Amino acid sequence: MVEQKAPYLYRKRGVYYLCHRLPEDLKEHYKQSKIAFSLRTKSSRVTKLKLLHYLLNWMKIGWPYGGVLNTIASEGF
């Protein structure tokens, strides 16, 4: 069963996954319109740290993160 924790985060078989839409300028280079990958953890605490790590790196390269960081701060996910 898949459990949706937030618009960009879900759990499948207890493991957290990050899912994010590709920016418009990158869509022409990929077959899918979004990326999704495992955070390789079942811990919500570790998930939050990994999310912050990915999002901060995406911000460094100028990838629009859609306010995900604000959602993490306000909701805890």
PDB file with SEQRES, HELIX, SHEET and CRYST1 records, atoms N, CA, C and O in Angstrom:
SEQRES   1 A   77  MET VAL GLU GLN LYS ALA PRO TYR LEU TYR ARG LYS ARG          
SEQRES   2 A   77  GLY VAL TYR TYR LEU CYS HIS ARG LEU PRO GLU ASP LEU          
SEQRES   3 A   77  LYS GLU HIS TYR LYS GLN SER LYS ILE ALA PHE SER LEU          
SEQRES   4 A   77  ARG THR LYS SER SER ARG VAL THR LYS LEU LYS LEU LEU          
SEQRES   5 A   77  HIS TYR LEU LEU ASN TRP MET LYS ILE GLY TRP PRO TYR          
SEQRES   6 A   77  GLY GLY VAL LEU ASN THR ILE ALA SER GLU GLY PHE              
HELIX    1 AA1 GLU A   24  LYS A   27  1                                   4    
HELIX    2 AA2 SER A   44  LYS A   60  1                                  17    
HELIX    3 AA3 VAL A   68  GLU A   75  1                                   8    
SHEET    1 AA1 4 VAL A   2  ALA A   6  0                                        
SHEET    2 AA1 4 LEU A   9  LYS A  12 -1                                        
SHEET    3 AA1 4 VAL A  15  ARG A  21 -1                                        
SHEET    4 AA1 4 LYS A  34  SER A  38 -1                                        
CRYST1    1.000    1.000    1.000  90.00  90.00  90.00 P 1           1          
ATOM      1  N   MET A   1       0.839  -1.184   0.000  1.00  0.00           N  
ATOM      2  CA  MET A   1       0.000   0.000   0.000  1.00  0.00           C  
ATOM      3  C   MET A   1       0.883   1.246   0.000  1.00  0.00           C  
ATOM      4  O   MET A   1       1.930   1.274   0.646  1.00  0.00           O  
ATOM      5  N   VAL A   2       0.460   2.252  -0.713  1.00  0.00           N  
ATOM      6  CA  VAL A   2       1.201   3.503  -0.805  1.00  0.00           C  
ATOM      7  C   VAL A   2       0.523   4.530   0.088  1.00  0.00           C  
ATOM      8  O   VAL A   2      -0.684   4.756  -0.005  1.00  0.00           O  
ATOM      9  N   GLU A   3       1.312   5.143   0.947  1.00  0.00           N  
ATOM     10  CA  GLU A   3       0.808   6.157   1.874  1.00  0.00           C  
ATOM     11  C   GLU A   3       1.378   7.511   1.473  1.00  0.00           C  
ATOM     12  O   GLU A   3       2.596   7.685   1.445  1.00  0.00           O  
ATOM     13  N   GLN A   4       0.507   8.475   1.162  1.00  0.00           N  
ATOM     14  CA  GLN A   4       0.932   9.810   0.753  1.00  0.00           C  
ATOM     15  C   GLN A   4       1.147  10.669   1.991  1.00  0.00           C  
ATOM     16  O   GLN A   4       0.197  10.963   2.716  1.00  0.00           O  
ATOM     17  N   LYS A   5       2.398  11.075   2.240  1.00  0.00           N  
ATOM     18  CA  LYS A   5       2.716  11.895   3.405  1.00  0.00           C  
ATOM     19  C   LYS A   5       2.605  13.388   3.088  1.00  0.00           C  
ATOM     20  O   LYS A   5       2.229  14.180   3.953  1.00  0.00           O  
ATOM     21  N   ALA A   6       2.924  13.765   1.874  1.00  0.00           N  
ATOM     22  CA  ALA A   6       2.867  15.146   1.405  1.00  0.00           C  
ATOM     23  C   ALA A   6       2.834  15.073  -0.120  1.00  0.00           C  
ATOM     24  O   ALA A   6       3.040  13.994  -0.674  1.00  0.00           O  
ATOM     25  N   PRO A   7       2.582  16.182  -0.819  1.00  0.00           N  
ATOM     26  CA  PRO A   7       2.503  16.123  -2.281  1.00  0.00           C  
ATOM     27  C   PRO A   7       3.776  15.586  -2.947  1.00  0.00           C  
ATOM     28  O   PRO A   7       3.704  15.068  -4.061  1.00  0.00           O  
ATOM     29  N   TYR A   8       4.900  15.696  -2.313  1.00  0.00           N  
ATOM     30  CA  TYR A   8       6.189  15.304  -2.882  1.00  0.00           C  
ATOM     31  C   TYR A   8       6.791  14.077  -2.200  1.00  0.00           C  
ATOM     32  O   TYR A   8       7.881  13.643  -2.572  1.00  0.00           O  
ATOM     33  N   LEU A   9       6.106  13.516  -1.216  1.00  0.00           N  
ATOM     34  CA  LEU A   9       6.671  12.436  -0.417  1.00  0.00           C  
ATOM     35  C   LEU A   9       5.641  11.339  -0.216  1.00  0.00           C  
ATOM     36  O   LEU A   9       4.486  11.618   0.107  1.00  0.00           O  
ATOM     37  N   TYR A  10       6.055  10.088  -0.408  1.00  0.00           N  
ATOM     38  CA  TYR A  10       5.151   8.974  -0.133  1.00  0.00           C  
ATOM     39  C   TYR A  10       5.924   7.788   0.422  1.00  0.00           C  
ATOM     40  O   TYR A  10       7.144   7.695   0.289  1.00  0.00           O  
ATOM     41  N   ARG A  11       5.175   6.882   1.050  1.00  0.00           N  
ATOM     42  CA  ARG A  11       5.757   5.654   1.608  1.00  0.00           C  
ATOM     43  C   ARG A  11       5.202   4.456   0.870  1.00  0.00           C  
ATOM     44  O   ARG A  11       3.999   4.353   0.629  1.00  0.00           O  
ATOM     45  N   LYS A  12       6.095   3.559   0.518  1.00  0.00           N  
ATOM     46  CA  LYS A  12       5.712   2.334  -0.156  1.00  0.00           C  
ATOM     47  C   LYS A  12       6.436   1.198   0.541  1.00  0.00           C  
ATOM     48  O   LYS A  12       7.666   1.159   0.572  1.00  0.00           O  
ATOM     49  N   ARG A  13       5.658   0.264   1.106  1.00  0.00           N  
ATOM     50  CA  ARG A  13       6.199  -0.840   1.896  1.00  0.00           C  
ATOM     51  C   ARG A  13       7.096  -0.328   3.030  1.00  0.00           C  
ATOM     52  O   ARG A  13       8.095  -0.957   3.376  1.00  0.00           O  
ATOM     53  N   GLY A  14       6.726   0.817   3.598  1.00  0.00           N  
ATOM     54  CA  GLY A  14       7.438   1.369   4.738  1.00  0.00           C  
ATOM     55  C   GLY A  14       8.624   2.243   4.390  1.00  0.00           C  
ATOM     56  O   GLY A  14       9.180   2.900   5.270  1.00  0.00           O  
ATOM     57  N   VAL A  15       9.034   2.268   3.109  1.00  0.00           N  
ATOM     58  CA  VAL A  15      10.197   3.048   2.685  1.00  0.00           C  
ATOM     59  C   VAL A  15       9.713   4.369   2.094  1.00  0.00           C  
ATOM     60  O   VAL A  15       8.745   4.397   1.334  1.00  0.00           O  
ATOM     61  N   TYR A  16      10.383   5.452   2.442  1.00  0.00           N  
ATOM     62  CA  TYR A  16      10.022   6.776   1.942  1.00  0.00           C  
ATOM     63  C   TYR A  16      10.595   7.016   0.546  1.00  0.00           C  
ATOM     64  O   TYR A  16      11.717   6.617   0.237  1.00  0.00           O  
ATOM     65  N   TYR A  17       9.782   7.686  -0.294  1.00  0.00           N  
ATOM     66  CA  TYR A  17      10.179   8.055  -1.649  1.00  0.00           C  
ATOM     67  C   TYR A  17       9.935   9.539  -1.848  1.00  0.00           C  
ATOM     68  O   TYR A  17       8.989  10.103  -1.300  1.00  0.00           O  
ATOM     69  N   LEU A  18      10.793  10.161  -2.632  1.00  0.00           N  
ATOM     70  CA  LEU A  18      10.639  11.562  -2.991  1.00  0.00           C  
ATOM     71  C   LEU A  18      10.192  11.624  -4.441  1.00  0.00           C  
ATOM     72  O   LEU A  18      10.745  10.930  -5.294  1.00  0.00           O  
ATOM     73  N   CYS A  19       9.206  12.439  -4.720  1.00  0.00           N  
ATOM     74  CA  CYS A  19       8.680  12.592  -6.074  1.00  0.00           C  
ATOM     75  C   CYS A  19       8.568  14.088  -6.358  1.00  0.00           C  
ATOM     76  O   CYS A  19       8.019  14.838  -5.552  1.00  0.00           O  
ATOM     77  N   HIS A  20       9.089  14.517  -7.503  1.00  0.00           N  
ATOM     78  CA  HIS A  20       9.078  15.938  -7.828  1.00  0.00           C  
ATOM     79  C   HIS A  20       8.903  16.103  -9.332  1.00  0.00           C  
ATOM     80  O   HIS A  20       9.475  15.344 -10.114  1.00  0.00           O  
ATOM     81  N   ARG A  21       8.117  17.090  -9.735  1.00  0.00           N  
ATOM     82  CA  ARG A  21       7.951  17.392 -11.160  1.00  0.00           C  
ATOM     83  C   ARG A  21       9.227  18.011 -11.712  1.00  0.00           C  
ATOM     84  O   ARG A  21       9.911  18.774 -11.030  1.00  0.00           O  
ATOM     85  N   LEU A  22       9.535  17.671 -12.950  1.00  0.00           N  
ATOM     86  CA  LEU A  22      10.700  18.254 -13.602  1.00  0.00           C  
ATOM     87  C   LEU A  22      10.398  19.693 -14.009  1.00  0.00           C  
ATOM     88  O   LEU A  22       9.273  19.996 -14.407  1.00  0.00           O  
ATOM     89  N   PRO A  23      11.378  20.576 -13.916  1.00  0.00           N  
ATOM     90  CA  PRO A  23      11.186  21.932 -14.418  1.00  0.00           C  
ATOM     91  C   PRO A  23      10.935  21.898 -15.931  1.00  0.00           C  
ATOM     92  O   PRO A  23      11.393  20.984 -16.616  1.00  0.00           O  
ATOM     93  N   GLU A  24      10.224  22.873 -16.436  1.00  0.00           N  
ATOM     94  CA  GLU A  24       9.857  22.921 -17.854  1.00  0.00           C  
ATOM     95  C   GLU A  24      11.065  22.806 -18.780  1.00  0.00           C  
ATOM     96  O   GLU A  24      10.998  22.120 -19.800  1.00  0.00           O  
ATOM     97  N   ASP A  25      12.160  23.467 -18.437  1.00  0.00           N  
ATOM     98  CA  ASP A  25      13.322  23.461 -19.328  1.00  0.00           C  
ATOM     99  C   ASP A  25      14.045  22.107 -19.373  1.00  0.00           C  
ATOM    100  O   ASP A  25      14.884  21.896 -20.249  1.00  0.00           O  
ATOM    101  N   LEU A  26      13.740  21.194 -18.456  1.00  0.00           N  
ATOM    102  CA  LEU A  26      14.365  19.869 -18.461  1.00  0.00           C  
ATOM    103  C   LEU A  26      13.468  18.783 -19.038  1.00  0.00           C  
ATOM    104  O   LEU A  26      13.947  17.694 -19.354  1.00  0.00           O  
ATOM    105  N   LYS A  27      12.191  19.055 -19.179  1.00  0.00           N  
ATOM    106  CA  LYS A  27      11.242  18.034 -19.631  1.00  0.00           C  
ATOM    107  C   LYS A  27      11.581  17.467 -21.004  1.00  0.00           C  
ATOM    108  O   LYS A  27      11.312  16.295 -21.270  1.00  0.00           O  
ATOM    109  N   GLU A  28      12.158  18.270 -21.864  1.00  0.00           N  
ATOM    110  CA  GLU A  28      12.474  17.789 -23.213  1.00  0.00           C  
ATOM    111  C   GLU A  28      13.598  16.754 -23.216  1.00  0.00           C  
ATOM    112  O   GLU A  28      13.786  16.045 -24.205  1.00  0.00           O  
ATOM    113  N   HIS A  29      14.347  16.663 -22.112  1.00  0.00           N  
ATOM    114  CA  HIS A  29      15.464  15.722 -22.031  1.00  0.00           C  
ATOM    115  C   HIS A  29      15.088  14.395 -21.384  1.00  0.00           C  
ATOM    116  O   HIS A  29      15.905  13.474 -21.361  1.00  0.00           O  
ATOM    117  N   TYR A  30      13.880  14.275 -20.862  1.00  0.00           N  
ATOM    118  CA  TYR A  30      13.450  13.077 -20.145  1.00  0.00           C  
ATOM    119  C   TYR A  30      12.129  12.571 -20.695  1.00  0.00           C  
ATOM    120  O   TYR A  30      11.345  13.339 -21.253  1.00  0.00           O  
ATOM    121  N   LYS A  31      11.884  11.283 -20.537  1.00  0.00           N  
ATOM    122  CA  LYS A  31      10.622  10.694 -20.987  1.00  0.00           C  
ATOM    123  C   LYS A  31       9.489  10.994 -20.014  1.00  0.00           C  
ATOM    124  O   LYS A  31       8.350  11.194 -20.437  1.00  0.00           O  
ATOM    125  N   GLN A  32       9.786  11.027 -18.712  1.00  0.00           N  
ATOM    126  CA  GLN A  32       8.776  11.285 -17.697  1.00  0.00           C  
ATOM    127  C   GLN A  32       8.720  12.776 -17.369  1.00  0.00           C  
ATOM    128  O   GLN A  32       9.661  13.527 -17.629  1.00  0.00           O  
ATOM    129  N   SER A  33       7.602  13.176 -16.800  1.00  0.00           N  
ATOM    130  CA  SER A  33       7.447  14.574 -16.406  1.00  0.00           C  
ATOM    131  C   SER A  33       7.800  14.791 -14.927  1.00  0.00           C  
ATOM    132  O   SER A  33       7.748  15.912 -14.423  1.00  0.00           O  
ATOM    133  N   LYS A  34       8.157  13.704 -14.251  1.00  0.00           N  
ATOM    134  CA  LYS A  34       8.546  13.822 -12.842  1.00  0.00           C  
ATOM    135  C   LYS A  34       9.648  12.812 -12.536  1.00  0.00           C  
ATOM    136  O   LYS A  34       9.855  11.842 -13.265  1.00  0.00           O  
ATOM    137  N   ILE A  35      10.340  13.071 -11.442  1.00  0.00           N  
ATOM    138  CA  ILE A  35      11.332  12.114 -10.968  1.00  0.00           C  
ATOM    139  C   ILE A  35      10.848  11.567  -9.634  1.00  0.00           C  
ATOM    140  O   ILE A  35      10.210  12.279  -8.858  1.00  0.00           O  
ATOM    141  N   ALA A  36      11.145  10.330  -9.376  1.00  0.00           N  
ATOM    142  CA  ALA A  36      10.799   9.704  -8.101  1.00  0.00           C  
ATOM    143  C   ALA A  36      11.927   8.742  -7.760  1.00  0.00           C  
ATOM    144  O   ALA A  36      12.386   7.973  -8.605  1.00  0.00           O  
ATOM    145  N   PHE A  37      12.361   8.798  -6.523  1.00  0.00           N  
ATOM    146  CA  PHE A  37      13.408   7.880  -6.094  1.00  0.00           C  
ATOM    147  C   PHE A  37      13.294   7.603  -4.608  1.00  0.00           C  
ATOM    148  O   PHE A  37      12.727   8.389  -3.848  1.00  0.00           O  
ATOM    149  N   SER A  38      13.840   6.481  -4.217  1.00  0.00           N  
ATOM    150  CA  SER A  38      13.789   6.053  -2.826  1.00  0.00           C  
ATOM    151  C   SER A  38      14.774   6.849  -1.989  1.00  0.00           C  
ATOM    152  O   SER A  38      15.892   7.134  -2.418  1.00  0.00           O  
ATOM    153  N   LEU A  39      14.340   7.199  -0.793  1.00  0.00           N  
ATOM    154  CA  LEU A  39      15.252   7.829   0.169  1.00  0.00           C  
ATOM    155  C   LEU A  39      15.963   6.767   1.006  1.00  0.00           C  
ATOM    156  O   LEU A  39      16.800   7.091   1.849  1.00  0.00           O  
ATOM    157  N   ARG A  40      15.627   5.504   0.771  1.00  0.00           N  
ATOM    158  CA  ARG A  40      16.266   4.335   1.383  1.00  0.00           C  
ATOM    159  C   ARG A  40      16.241   4.353   2.908  1.00  0.00           C  
ATOM    160  O   ARG A  40      17.216   4.005   3.573  1.00  0.00           O  
ATOM    161  N   THR A  41      15.107   4.765   3.431  1.00  0.00           N  
ATOM    162  CA  THR A  41      14.943   4.749   4.882  1.00  0.00           C  
ATOM    163  C   THR A  41      13.477   4.545   5.236  1.00  0.00           C  
ATOM    164  O   THR A  41      12.581   4.892   4.466  1.00  0.00           O  
ATOM    165  N   LYS A  42      13.254   3.982   6.397  1.00  0.00           N  
ATOM    166  CA  LYS A  42      11.902   3.825   6.929  1.00  0.00           C  
ATOM    167  C   LYS A  42      11.662   4.803   8.074  1.00  0.00           C  
ATOM    168  O   LYS A  42      10.555   4.885   8.605  1.00  0.00           O  
ATOM    169  N   SER A  43      12.692   5.536   8.448  1.00  0.00           N  
ATOM    170  CA  SER A  43      12.624   6.470   9.563  1.00  0.00           C  
ATOM    171  C   SER A  43      12.158   7.844   9.090  1.00  0.00           C  
ATOM    172  O   SER A  43      12.723   8.407   8.152  1.00  0.00           O  
ATOM    173  N   SER A  44      11.130   8.381   9.740  1.00  0.00           N  
ATOM    174  CA  SER A  44      10.651   9.717   9.367  1.00  0.00           C  
ATOM    175  C   SER A  44      11.689  10.790   9.707  1.00  0.00           C  
ATOM    176  O   SER A  44      11.787  11.806   9.019  1.00  0.00           O  
ATOM    177  N   ARG A  45      12.449  10.563  10.753  1.00  0.00           N  
ATOM    178  CA  ARG A  45      13.481  11.528  11.144  1.00  0.00           C  
ATOM    179  C   ARG A  45      14.608  11.599  10.110  1.00  0.00           C  
ATOM    180  O   ARG A  45      15.043  12.683   9.722  1.00  0.00           O  
ATOM    181  N   VAL A  46      15.065  10.440   9.679  1.00  0.00           N  
ATOM    182  CA  VAL A  46      16.108  10.392   8.650  1.00  0.00           C  
ATOM    183  C   VAL A  46      15.565  10.937   7.331  1.00  0.00           C  
ATOM    184  O   VAL A  46      16.290  11.597   6.586  1.00  0.00           O  
ATOM    185  N   THR A  47      14.305  10.667   7.043  1.00  0.00           N  
ATOM    186  CA  THR A  47      13.680  11.171   5.822  1.00  0.00           C  
ATOM    187  C   THR A  47      13.721  12.687   5.787  1.00  0.00           C  
ATOM    188  O   THR A  47      14.048  13.272   4.755  1.00  0.00           O  
ATOM    189  N   LYS A  48      13.398  13.324   6.885  1.00  0.00           N  
ATOM    190  CA  LYS A  48      13.394  14.784   6.926  1.00  0.00           C  
ATOM    191  C   LYS A  48      14.797  15.334   6.655  1.00  0.00           C  
ATOM    192  O   LYS A  48      14.943  16.317   5.929  1.00  0.00           O  
ATOM    193  N   LEU A  49      15.821  14.715   7.226  1.00  0.00           N  
ATOM    194  CA  LEU A  49      17.190  15.163   6.988  1.00  0.00           C  
ATOM    195  C   LEU A  49      17.596  14.974   5.527  1.00  0.00           C  
ATOM    196  O   LEU A  49      18.222  15.852   4.933  1.00  0.00           O  
ATOM    197  N   LYS A  50      17.238  13.833   4.956  1.00  0.00           N  
ATOM    198  CA  LYS A  50      17.569  13.576   3.556  1.00  0.00           C  
ATOM    199  C   LYS A  50      16.833  14.538   2.630  1.00  0.00           C  
ATOM    200  O   LYS A  50      17.405  15.011   1.648  1.00  0.00           O  
ATOM    201  N   LEU A  51      15.566  14.833   2.935  1.00  0.00           N  
ATOM    202  CA  LEU A  51      14.810  15.792   2.138  1.00  0.00           C  
ATOM    203  C   LEU A  51      15.483  17.159   2.150  1.00  0.00           C  
ATOM    204  O   LEU A  51      15.633  17.793   1.106  1.00  0.00           O  
ATOM    205  N   LEU A  52      15.877  17.598   3.305  1.00  0.00           N  
ATOM    206  CA  LEU A  52      16.548  18.898   3.401  1.00  0.00           C  
ATOM    207  C   LEU A  52      17.843  18.899   2.598  1.00  0.00           C  
ATOM    208  O   LEU A  52      18.161  19.884   1.931  1.00  0.00           O  
ATOM    209  N   HIS A  53      18.584  17.808   2.658  1.00  0.00           N  
ATOM    210  CA  HIS A  53      19.824  17.695   1.903  1.00  0.00           C  
ATOM    211  C   HIS A  53      19.559  17.843   0.397  1.00  0.00           C  
ATOM    212  O   HIS A  53      20.214  18.643  -0.272  1.00  0.00           O  
ATOM    213  N   TYR A  54      18.597  17.070  -0.135  1.00  0.00           N  
ATOM    214  CA  TYR A  54      18.278  17.146  -1.558  1.00  0.00           C  
ATOM    215  C   TYR A  54      17.762  18.523  -1.948  1.00  0.00           C  
ATOM    216  O   TYR A  54      18.177  19.076  -2.967  1.00  0.00           O  
ATOM    217  N   LEU A  55      16.876  19.070  -1.158  1.00  0.00           N  
ATOM    218  CA  LEU A  55      16.283  20.355  -1.501  1.00  0.00           C  
ATOM    219  C   LEU A  55      17.303  21.484  -1.475  1.00  0.00           C  
ATOM    220  O   LEU A  55      17.273  22.368  -2.332  1.00  0.00           O  
ATOM    221  N   LEU A  56      18.195  21.462  -0.508  1.00  0.00           N  
ATOM    222  CA  LEU A  56      19.233  22.494  -0.470  1.00  0.00           C  
ATOM    223  C   LEU A  56      20.166  22.385  -1.673  1.00  0.00           C  
ATOM    224  O   LEU A  56      20.586  23.402  -2.224  1.00  0.00           O  
ATOM    225  N   ASN A  57      20.489  21.169  -2.079  1.00  0.00           N  
ATOM    226  CA  ASN A  57      21.317  20.990  -3.273  1.00  0.00           C  
ATOM    227  C   ASN A  57      20.583  21.455  -4.526  1.00  0.00           C  
ATOM    228  O   ASN A  57      21.185  22.064  -5.410  1.00  0.00           O  
ATOM    229  N   TRP A  58      19.278  21.169  -4.606  1.00  0.00           N  
ATOM    230  CA  TRP A  58      18.502  21.626  -5.754  1.00  0.00           C  
ATOM    231  C   TRP A  58      18.434  23.140  -5.794  1.00  0.00           C  
ATOM    232  O   TRP A  58      18.478  23.732  -6.873  1.00  0.00           O  
ATOM    233  N   MET A  59      18.327  23.775  -4.640  1.00  0.00           N  
ATOM    234  CA  MET A  59      18.287  25.236  -4.596  1.00  0.00           C  
ATOM    235  C   MET A  59      19.613  25.819  -5.094  1.00  0.00           C  
ATOM    236  O   MET A  59      19.626  26.855  -5.758  1.00  0.00           O  
ATOM    237  N   LYS A  60      20.722  25.155  -4.773  1.00  0.00           N  
ATOM    238  CA  LYS A  60      22.036  25.629  -5.221  1.00  0.00           C  
ATOM    239  C   LYS A  60      22.148  25.667  -6.740  1.00  0.00           C  
ATOM    240  O   LYS A  60      22.790  26.557  -7.299  1.00  0.00           O  
ATOM    241  N   ILE A  61      21.517  24.693  -7.411  1.00  0.00           N  
ATOM    242  CA  ILE A  61      21.606  24.655  -8.870  1.00  0.00           C  
ATOM    243  C   ILE A  61      20.446  25.396  -9.535  1.00  0.00           C  
ATOM    244  O   ILE A  61      20.354  25.433 -10.762  1.00  0.00           O  
ATOM    245  N   GLY A  62      19.572  25.978  -8.736  1.00  0.00           N  
ATOM    246  CA  GLY A  62      18.495  26.792  -9.271  1.00  0.00           C  
ATOM    247  C   GLY A  62      17.248  26.026  -9.662  1.00  0.00           C  
ATOM    248  O   GLY A  62      16.423  26.546 -10.413  1.00  0.00           O  
ATOM    249  N   TRP A  63      17.085  24.801  -9.174  1.00  0.00           N  
ATOM    250  CA  TRP A  63      15.901  24.001  -9.480  1.00  0.00           C  
ATOM    251  C   TRP A  63      14.736  24.515  -8.649  1.00  0.00           C  
ATOM    252  O   TRP A  63      14.844  24.622  -7.427  1.00  0.00           O  
ATOM    253  N   PRO A  64      13.618  24.835  -9.305  1.00  0.00           N  
ATOM    254  CA  PRO A  64      12.463  25.303  -8.521  1.00  0.00           C  
ATOM    255  C   PRO A  64      11.931  24.181  -7.628  1.00  0.00           C  
ATOM    256  O   PRO A  64      11.600  23.099  -8.111  1.00  0.00           O  
ATOM    257  N   TYR A  65      11.855  24.437  -6.372  1.00  0.00           N  
ATOM    258  CA  TYR A  65      11.438  23.397  -5.419  1.00  0.00           C  
ATOM    259  C   TYR A  65       9.992  23.533  -5.005  1.00  0.00           C  
ATOM    260  O   TYR A  65       9.512  22.750  -4.186  1.00  0.00           O  
ATOM    261  N   GLY A  66       9.292  24.497  -5.544  1.00  0.00           N  
ATOM    262  CA  GLY A  66       7.841  24.601  -5.355  1.00  0.00           C  
ATOM    263  C   GLY A  66       7.393  24.807  -3.919  1.00  0.00           C  
ATOM    264  O   GLY A  66       6.276  24.423  -3.572  1.00  0.00           O  
ATOM    265  N   GLY A  67       8.218  25.394  -3.078  1.00  0.00           N  
ATOM    266  CA  GLY A  67       7.814  25.654  -1.710  1.00  0.00           C  
ATOM    267  C   GLY A  67       7.847  24.438  -0.810  1.00  0.00           C  
ATOM    268  O   GLY A  67       7.289  24.467   0.286  1.00  0.00           O  
ATOM    269  N   VAL A  68       8.493  23.366  -1.252  1.00  0.00           N  
ATOM    270  CA  VAL A  68       8.557  22.141  -0.459  1.00  0.00           C  
ATOM    271  C   VAL A  68       9.225  22.416   0.875  1.00  0.00           C  
ATOM    272  O   VAL A  68       8.806  21.885   1.903  1.00  0.00           O  
ATOM    273  N   LEU A  69      10.250  23.234   0.864  1.00  0.00           N  
ATOM    274  CA  LEU A  69      10.972  23.552   2.096  1.00  0.00           C  
ATOM    275  C   LEU A  69      10.040  24.207   3.116  1.00  0.00           C  
ATOM    276  O   LEU A  69      10.123  23.916   4.309  1.00  0.00           O  
ATOM    277  N   ASN A  70       9.151  25.092   2.651  1.00  0.00           N  
ATOM    278  CA  ASN A  70       8.176  25.726   3.550  1.00  0.00           C  
ATOM    279  C   ASN A  70       7.213  24.710   4.135  1.00  0.00           C  
ATOM    280  O   ASN A  70       6.826  24.812   5.299  1.00  0.00           O  
ATOM    281  N   THR A  71       6.825  23.724   3.328  1.00  0.00           N  
ATOM    282  CA  THR A  71       5.915  22.680   3.793  1.00  0.00           C  
ATOM    283  C   THR A  71       6.581  21.832   4.872  1.00  0.00           C  
ATOM    284  O   THR A  71       5.955  21.491   5.875  1.00  0.00           O  
ATOM    285  N   ILE A  72       7.848  21.495   4.662  1.00  0.00           N  
ATOM    286  CA  ILE A  72       8.575  20.711   5.661  1.00  0.00           C  
ATOM    287  C   ILE A  72       8.617  21.462   6.984  1.00  0.00           C  
ATOM    288  O   ILE A  72       8.379  20.877   8.041  1.00  0.00           O  
ATOM    289  N   ALA A  73       8.919  22.750   6.928  1.00  0.00           N  
ATOM    290  CA  ALA A  73       9.035  23.542   8.146  1.00  0.00           C  
ATOM    291  C   ALA A  73       7.693  23.681   8.868  1.00  0.00           C  
ATOM    292  O   ALA A  73       7.638  23.643  10.097  1.00  0.00           O  
ATOM    293  N   SER A  74       6.619  23.840   8.102  1.00  0.00           N  
ATOM    294  CA  SER A  74       5.328  24.082   8.750  1.00  0.00           C  
ATOM    295  C   SER A  74       4.607  22.809   9.187  1.00  0.00           C  
ATOM    296  O   SER A  74       3.927  22.805  10.213  1.00  0.00           O  
ATOM    297  N   GLU A  75       4.752  21.717   8.408  1.00  0.00           N  
ATOM    298  CA  GLU A  75       3.986  20.511   8.712  1.00  0.00           C  
ATOM    299  C   GLU A  75       4.822  19.386   9.272  1.00  0.00           C  
ATOM    300  O   GLU A  75       4.274  18.424   9.809  1.00  0.00           O  
ATOM    301  N   GLY A  76       6.137  19.478   9.163  1.00  0.00           N  
ATOM    302  CA  GLY A  76       6.975  18.368   9.568  1.00  0.00           C  
ATOM    303  C   GLY A  76       7.092  17.352   8.449  1.00  0.00           C  
ATOM    304  O   GLY A  76       7.812  16.366   8.603  1.00  0.00           O  
ATOM    305  N   PHE A  77       6.439  17.545   7.376  1.00  0.00           N  
ATOM    306  CA  PHE A  77       6.489  16.843   6.090  1.00  0.00           C  
ATOM    307  C   PHE A  77       5.480  17.509   5.226  1.00  0.00           C  
ATOM    308  O   PHE A  77       5.303  17.119   4.071  1.00  0.00           O  
TER     309      PHE A  77                                                      
END                                                                             
